[in-house]
């Protein structure tokens, strides 16, 4: 959370970013997804999700909706006992 000003008020935008970031991280981890896996499911770039989780970016309503739908789907799959998507390890090039 951002620091309050002299009157004890928190900056609204920064506080909302931090709150949203915590909620996304909490739900993503509970669903067993990496940032890349959630971004792929939501149809957004991993860099965008990273900026959201760091609190550096204010998402559009459409982005929040995409993330919510992807997380709800992952949570439903988890409740049904379906294994979440795992990114494949990158192959190392032989030199």
N, C-alpha and C positions, 0 to 999 in steps of 0.2 A: 504494500500500500504506500502511496505517496505520503509525504509528511504534511501535517496540517499547517495552515498559515498562523499568523499571530493570534487570530481570533478563534482558532481551533477548527476552522472549516477546511475540509478536504477539497482539493481541486476536482470538480465533477468528472471531467473527461478522463483524467488519469485514474481516478478511483474506479470508474466503470471499466476501463481497460484492464486494470489489475484484477477486478472481480471476475470479469469474463475469462481472463487468462487462467485463473485458478480453477474455474468450473470446467473449462475445456480440458485442462491437464488432468484433473481428477477423473472425469468421465473417460478420457482416452486411456489412462492407465488401468482403470477398473475394467475396461473392455479388453485389455491386453493388446492394445495396438501401439505401434510405433508412430512417430509423426508422419513418416513416409506412407505407411499403410492407411492412416486416417485421411491424409491428403488425397491419396489415390481414390479412396472410396467416395470422398466428398467432391472430387473433381476440381480441386484447387492445387496450386503449386505448393510443394513442401516448404519453400521459402516463405510463402504467405502464412502458412500455419505457424512456422517458427516465430515470425514477427508478432503474430497474435499472442502466442504463448509467452513471449517475452514482454508483452505489454507495449510494444513500439508502434502498433498499428491499430487503427479503429476500423473494424470490418463493416462491410455493407450489410444490409438486412438479408440480401440474397446469400452472402457468404455464411452468415450465422445460420440461416435456414439449411444450407447444404451440410454444414457441420452437424447440426442437430439431427437431420435425417440419417446421416452416415453413422453417427453415434447410436441413435435409437436402433438402427438395423444391427449394428455390432452387438449391442446389449441384448437384443432379442435372440440373436444367434448364440450368444454365450449362455443365455437362459435355457436354450434348447440343446445345449451341449455340443454345439458345432465349434470346431477349432477356428480361432481368428486367422486372418491372412498373416503370413509371415513373409517379410521380404527375403528373397533368396540371397545367400552370401555372394559377394562379387568374386568372380574368378580372377585369380592372379595370373598375370602374364608371365610366361617363362622367358627368361633372358638368355 
